[in-house]
Amino acid sequence: MSRRSSVCLGLLLAAPATQTGAQVRAAAPSISDNSFLIEEAYNQEPGVVQHISAFQLFRGADAWAYSFTEEWPLFGRTHQLSFTVPIERLHNGSSVATGLGDVAVNYRFQLAAAERLSVAPRFSLLLPTGRAKSDLGAGALGIQMNVPASMVVASKLVTHWNAGGTVTPSAKDAVGDKATTVTCNLGASVVWLARPTFNALVEIVWTREAAVTGVGRTAASDALSISPGIRWAYNFSSGLQIVPGVAFPIGVGPSAGDDAVLLYLSFEHPFRSRSP
């Protein structure tokens, strides 16, 4: 993915060896839905809200990206609403820009939640809140779809898979020229459930992103990264769970040299009494 979209994506952790996919999501002491670049296919539990921060610092580029995501269940686990607010610093040659990116408003539907396989398609509206003149936004309303699938392959091994795309009619470049842009993304991850409150993971993300180059014209570019990382959890009797994490995205192929450090922090807690 591009640097902007990879930070926003954001997002089974450990469970006893006897638990399967749906049970992993329900177990209170375990970590859940806390990947960094790959989206996991688990909606929020009823009565539980999650606040997610991700900060990515790019090596040698004088650039960084921060995103804040908040996820809420809608009348149960089948439906989920969330939003993502990105803030970025970009450095292109002699030009430096810092500011708000395009805010995403998201809806996710829990299509499947079987013992070993979960699927939860997400539909998003990308609001034109970023400045297109500074390359902080597309300058127009965009529509995004991503399909995450999560599969338990062994008692302590889980994989996650993503496929999606973004369409932005009337996207703008820095001088105001407009064209329709299409971005495609694919991703996968492997998570080792080493302990109930500690995981190691490797995420792979690929994107093909279009940029406006003139009136009605676009140019595509590819990005590919491999990101090893770890995450761990602190659980409290109040129901609060804090999950920090760190990863090291490494650009390969067309993204060689685009390395970064990624810091992750999640707070998940009940906002009302859970049903017995």
N, C-alpha and C positions, 0 to 999 in steps of 0.2 A: 504494500500500500504506500501511498504518499505519506509524507511525514504528518500532515494534518489528519488524514483519515485513520492512520494506524493508532494514534493516541486515543481517538474517540471510540475506537471499537472496544472498543473496548471492551471484553470483559468476559471438580468434584474433588472436591478436595478430599482430604483424608477421611476414611471411614473404616470401621472394623472390616476384616476380610470377608465376613459373611454377608455384608450388605451389598445390594445391587443398586442400579442407577437411581430409581425413584427413592429408595431408602437413604441413599447418600445425601440427596437433597433435603430430606426431612430430618436427619439426625442433628440435634441441636449443637453438640460439641464440635462437629466437623466443619470444615471450611467448604463453601459452596459458591459457585458463580463468581470466581475471583481470578479469572485469567486476565492477562494484560493486553494482548493484541488480538486474541481470538475470542469470539463470542461463544459462550457456553449456552446450551439449550435448556436452561432451567429458569422458569419464572419465579418471582418472589412468592414466598408463602403468605397466606392471608394474615393480615395484621402486622406484617414486618416490612420495614422500609430500609433501603440501602443507600449510603452516600459514598461515592467513589471518586478519588482524586488520582490523577496520573500525571507525572512530570517527566518529560524526555529532554535531555540535554545532548545536543549533537556535537561530536568531537570536532574541534578546529573550525567550526562554522559560525561562531558567535550567534547561534540560533538555539531556541528552545521552544517547547510547546507544552502547555498545561491544559488539562480538561477536567471538568467537574460533571459527574453524572449522578442523577438521583432516580431511583427506581421504586415504583409503587404498585402493589397489586390492585386490580380493579375488580371488586366483588368476589375475589377468590384467586386461585392460581392460574386459571385458564387464560385470563386477560391481564396484561401488564402495560402501564404507562410509564414513560420516563422522559427525561430531557438531558441533553448534553451541552455544556457551555465551554467552548474552547477559547483560550487566550494564547497568543503566539508572538514570538519574536523572530523575524525573518531577516536574513542578511544576504542580499543579492548584489555582489560587487561592492559598489560604493553606496548602495541604497540600504537603509535599515528601517524596518517598520515593526512596531509593537502595538498590539491591540486585540480587540475581540474578533473572533472568526465567525463562521456561520453556525448559528445555534440549531441543534437538531431536536425535534419533537418526535418521540418514538412510540409505536404501539407494537406489542409482541403477543402472539397467539400460541398457546401451548398445544401444538397439533398432536404430539405423541409424548407419552410419559410411561413407557414400558420399563420392565426391569433392567434391560440392558441398552435400550435405545430411546433417546429423547430428541424431539424435533420441535423447534419454536421459531417460525418465520417472523421476521421483524419488518415493519413498514415505517418509513421516516419521512418527515417533511424537513428540508433544510432551508431555514429562513435566511434571507439575504442581509444578515446583521453585520457582516465583515466588509471592509472597504476593498472593493475590487481594484481600485487604483493603486493600492499598496500590496496586492496579491494576498490579502487576508480573507478574501471571500470571493464567491462566484458572481456576485452582483445581481442574482436572480434566484427565484424560488426553485429548489431542486427536489427530486423524489428519489428515495433510496429504498432498496430491498436487500435484505440479507437473510440467508437460510442457514442457521446453525444446527448441526446434528452432533449429539454427544453419545458415545458408545463405550460401555464397559467391556473391555476385552480380557481382563483377568482380575483377580481379587484385589490387586494393588496397581492396576494399570488402566488408565482411561484415555481415550482419544476424543478430540473435538475437531469438527470439520466445518468450514464456512465457504459459501459461494454467494456472490451478490453483485449488484450493480447500482450505479447512480446515473440519472439522466437530469440534465439541467438545460431546459430550453432558454434561449436568450442569455446564456452566460456571457460575461463581459471580460475583456482584457484591460490592461492598465490605461489604454487610451480610449476605451469605450466601445470598441468594435464588438459585435455580438455574433454568437453562433451557438448551436446546440452541442453540448459536450456529453460524452458517455464514458463512464469509468467502470471497469470490471475488477472484481477482487476474488481471490481464492486464498484459502488458508487452512492450516492443519496444525494440531499440537498433540503432544504426548505428555501425560502427567503421571508421575510416579507417586503413589500415595504412601510415602515412606512411613509416616506416623499420623495419628489422628489430627495433629495440629502442625504438620510440616509436610510440604510437597516440593518436589523438584520438577521442572517442566522445560520443554523445548517447543517453541512456536515458530512456524514458517509462514510468511505472508508474501503474496505476490499481488501486484496491481498493474493494470494498464490504464493510465490516466490521460485524458485529452485536455489540451489547453487551447484557448482561442488564439489564433495567429493573424486574424483579419476578419473582415465581414464575411460570415458564412464559412470560414475556414478554421480547421483545427489541426493540431499535430499531437500524435500519441507518444507517450514514453512509458517504459516499463520500470518497475522497482521490485526488488527482491531482497528479503532479509531473513536471517535465522537468529532467533533470540533465546538463549538459555537463561533460566532464572530460577529463583526460589521464592516461596511464600510460606508464611506461618501465621498462627492465630493465637489470640488471647481471648478467653471466654470468661464472662462474668455472670454471677448469679442473677443479675437483673435481666439477663437475656441479651445484653450487649456483646457483640463479637467484633473485635478489631483485628484486621488482617493487613499487615504490612507485606511488602514484597520488593524485590529488586531484580532487574534483568539487564542484559547487555545485548541489544539488537546489533547485529553485524551485517552490513551491506555486502551482498555477493552479486556476481554477474554484472548487470547494468548498474547496480548500486554500490559497487566496490568502493570502499573508502568512506561510505556514509554510515559510520558507526555512532553509537549513542549509549548513554546510560539511562535506564528507565526506573523511576521510583513510583511505587504504588501504595495506596493507603485506602482501606475500606472500613466504614463503620456501619454495622447492621444491627438493628434493634427493633423490638416491638413498639408499635405506636398505639396499640390498644390491647386489651386482654385477649389471649388466644382462646378459641373454643376448646373445651376438654375433649 
